[in-house]
Amino acid sequence: MEIQRIPGVGPVLAAVFVAEIGEPSRFTDAAHLVSWAGLTPKHRKSDTKVHRGPITKQGSGPVRWAAIEAAQKVPASAGWLVSSRARIAERRGRNIATVAVARKLLTLVYYGLRDGHIRALAPARAAA
C-alpha cells in the first residue's frame, strides 16, 4: 500500500485512512479532504475583520485521530516534515505544529489513494 510509505503511517493507520476515506474521487482536491476531516481552522469574516479559531473538528473523527497520531510519530529521518514541524512549533507552539503536519500528511494520503503513488516522496526514494 502506497500510503504506508508516508513517514509515521503504519499498517493500522493506513487501514483507518482507507476504510474511513473510501473512494478519494469524492473529494475534488486534498484541501476538501482535510476540511472534511476537521483539520482546518475556523474562519469567520465580517467586512475587513477576520477571526481564525481552533480547528473545526467537523467530519470524521477517526481520520482526524489517525492524522494526528501519524504527525506525532513522524521519525527524525523524515527531514522536511520534522523541520517544518520544528519551525512552526517555534513560532506557534507544539500542538499547532502537530495539526499543521497532520494536514500535510493527510494531503499526502489523498494523493496516495487517488493516484497510487506520491510524487513528494519520489526524491527520497531516488536518493536512497
Secondary structure by P-SEA (a helix, b strand, c coil): ccccccccccaaaaaaaaaaaccccccccaaaaaaaaccccbbbbcccbbbbbcccccccaaaaaaaaaaaaaccccaaaaaaaaaaaaacccaaaaaaaaaaaaaaaaaaaaaccccccaaaaaaac
